[in-house]
């Protein structure tokens, strides 16, 4: 029993040293910073989806005839930038999922594990909502994009969704 008590004291000391070395700021600060970064990225992506919709509406008149010659040229660039941002936000979520999995593993060894899945689920739901809005805009603009670009975009969309579902 004395050996167990000594080992426990040593492990507690090591745990305190690791926490002291790695966490200069409180963990809640890092989580809040990460949440703000995600929210900002998601808002930026939603804004891009609205820009795409506005550009499509501007480019097409009420009778369906093209009115603005600049709209077809700007649309593919805007859509590609939006898909790139979507993939970046997906990476943030996948990183957070990986951290959650690691914390869960460490909890089996006695580490404190207080995080639940509700914030992570909300992030995924928000991203998927914007994902479907962006995909709708891409499908609606398929005539302006051309078959080759449309196929590449749909492949990237499928990769985003499948990686979220698999992880």
Secondary structure, 3 states (H helix, E strand, C coil): CHHHHHHHHHHHHHHHHHHHHHCCCCHHHHHHHHHHHHHHHHHHHHHHHHHHHHHHHHHECCCCCECCHHHHHHHHHHHHHHHHHHHHHHHHHHHHHHHHHHHHHHHCCCCCCCCCCHHHHHHHHHHHHHHHHHHHHHHHCHHHHCHHHHHHHHHHHHHHHHHHHHC
